[in-house]
């Protein structure tokens, strides 16, 4: 009887899904763009868990990605990375993907994408889908339009130009410590550059929060006693390493004695991180109440916003008109900044380092610039001044820009159309009438790899970013005149940490390549340079997308760092 009931429910669910799918197919057809069907909702939890196993099996079969049916390819998390610009080359700048839950409209047209970002009220961030990020409270990423502006105003100061000399100094410190650790590594190479770039990026983030430098401890260094939640940096590390579990289950529940021990450890780190954030806010508030200027770090601006909020609450200002941020909101923002700034930067550095290992000629090209700007003496290292040095390191930035072109951590920016009954969007010579509730996604990967916009689109060529300045004849960075490049998103809601990530990346690369070069440990003595390059590129291109694009196993390449 139970079996029959379950079977009946399953049949009803499948039938209902098919009906919803067909309704969305019709909506897509009415927009007058090509429509593809995806019979399963890509955000279905069971499917999200099960698909890893399925793709592991498919990956072992001798089947090319391009020969799989469309519906199978689109069902993979992060399919846009594997598909590159192919679907848009085949179907045009816009096509619809109908699923049982929602209709997606995928946009790879520069002008239409620009229009979507500019019309912030017509194409909203789907904040309901972002609520899961509220581990510690509402934040800039999860706030609706009105509240978002309040958050963003407060966050502009810590990411402004005036904070960059500090970011530069700390990134140089961490970059030099990484170099020391890597040059000390045995002939077997650095065990994990992915782990080390995470440690480095975490240390930079922690220093921005605390205005205090943390020692770098690399994967090649002797093991240290683990301190799960003892300090701010370690609890943050545990929280970010286990973020998927913490997004699914509130950390308060994880600390329950009935939970498995590995989960309670994560729950305690979650609680400790919250306590550290609270402590930082309290210490800052106290310092300010005693007339001291505060740490000058990220927390200072947030605590000022808290003071504004508290004054408005005391004055009885209605909630909708209040300025500043509540305590929950500043804690939420502190968390989201760490979440958004950690793996994005760390993964990008790891991709760039492996690509540099595969392309020693680009290392030489970057080192030429470093020598021209910094000289070649180690003694002058302390004089690498942000204001005079950073703007001149264009080739270092070219390496970042080109790495993010091929491997953007975020592959598409979700927006949705609230306007009833529809929203209009001009795409080339056509006006699309988009029904309310459609998820409209400017496609980062497709735009950044489209052969119509980029010659040799899938090749990693940092030199494409360097052009000759019409005024001086010297080198300057290429700036695309259309929206074909958007790894940090675009428009007013773009990434707050863009400049920070650029400054950090350039500082670290300058430390690593100024007087050293990176190579790969050979698998066998007879492995040729060509074979090594092919192997390293295969590792870099073998990506997964648990939340962001990352290499499935960067540690298959053991990196060595030697003096040039
Ligand atoms: C290579 C590095 C990075 C990339 C590629 C990147 C990319 C992005 C993208 C695509 C968004 C989504 C914007 C949207 O929805 O339109 C975003 C948002 C955000 N990022 Fe980054 N990010 C990077 C580094 C950082 C860093 C280092 C920080 C801070 C320490 C940071 C903080 C943020 C914040 C706070 C937001 C939310 C902005 C808002 O909603 O107004 N990001 N980032």
Boltz pocket constraint, residues with backbone or C-beta under 6 A from the ligand:
constraints:
  - pocket:
      binder: B
      contacts: [[A, 125], [A, 140], [A, 141], [A, 152], [A, 205], [A, 336], [A, 337], [A, 338], [A, 340], [A, 341], [A, 342], [A, 344], [A, 345], [A, 348], [A, 404], [A, 408], [A, 409], [A, 410], [A, 413], [A, 414], [A, 486], [A, 487], [A, 488], [A, 489], [A, 490], [A, 492], [A, 493], [A, 494], [A, 495], [A, 496], [A, 497], [A, 498], [A, 500], [A, 501]]
      max_distance: 6.0
